[in-house]
Every structure is written in structure tokens, then in C-alpha cells.
């Protein structure tokens, strides 16, 4: 069980629509890992000044999910999803 809960930004919800099965499962698996250990399973976004803006790779590096971690609210907000397929 995770101490964090996912929150989907409208942009990221639209970006996963129609994602094929393999990358969709890979994204799901990565998000499960992130929800269990958000700081350990993500990397800081070098374009942001706030360490809470992070990213994780999925589908053998063909995908990236942009996240914001909020320890106080115990949420991981998915801001964007990009897949090269």
C-alpha cells in the first residue's frame, strides 16, 4: 500500500489516451513504484528550481512522465506523459 496517491492533471490525462498496451502497462508499473517511493524512483527536473518537480522514465526509456511531489498532501501529480512510439 502506498502512502501517496496519484493526481492526474488534465493535460496528462489527455496524453495517455490511446497509449498502446505495452507502454501503458510500463507507465502503470513505474507509477506504482513512484507511489511507493516517490523521491527514490524519480529524478529532479533540471529545468525547474523546485526539487519537487521530477520525472521518471518508462518503457525502456522510450517514455517520460513528469511529476510533482507533495509530501504534505501525500500526492504525486502527473503533469505530463510523453512516449516516442
N, C-alpha and C positions, 0 to 999 in steps of 0.2 A: 504494500500500500504506500502511496506517495503522500508526502506532507505538502506537496504543491499541487495546484490544479491548473489545467490549461485554460487559456482565454484566447479566442481566435479573433483577430482584427478582421474587419470586413474585407480588406484587401487580400489577406492570406486565405480567407475562405474562398474567395473567387479564384485564386491562383491554384488551388488544389482540385478544383472542379475538373473532371475529365482526366486526372492523373492516372496513367496506366497502373495495373495491379502491382507489378514488381516495385516501382518506385514508391507507390502508395504504401505498401507494406513496409518498405525500408524507412520511409518517413515516420510511420507509426512506431516502429521499433526504436528509432532514435528518440522520438518524443517520450516514449516510456522511460528510456534511460535518463533523459534530461529531467523528467519529473522526479525521478528518484534521487538524482544528484546534479542539480542544475549548474552549480559552479564547477564541478569536476568534469562534466560531459560537454562543456561549451568553451568557446574561445572568445576573448574580448574582441569587439569590432574596432579595428584600428581607426576607423573614420569617426568614431564617437568619443566624446570626452568623458562619458559616463560608463563605468565598468559594467553596469547592469545591462547595457546593450551588447548582445553577444550573438554568436552564430554556432551552428553545428552542421557538419556535412552528413549526407546520407546517400544511399545507392552508390557505394564505392566512389564517392567524391563527385558524382555527376549531379548532385543536388545540394542546395544550401538552404537552411532555414534560419531566418533572422528572428531573434528573440529579445524580449526584455524581461529581466528577472526582478521580482519584487518580494523581498524577504518578509516585509511587514505584512503584506496581503497574502503571502504564500502562493503567488501566482507566477506562471510562465506565460507571457503573452506572445503569441506567434504573430509577428508583424509582416513577414513576407516569406514566400517559398519560391525558389527558382530551381528548375530542373532542365538539364541540357538535352534531354531525349526528344 
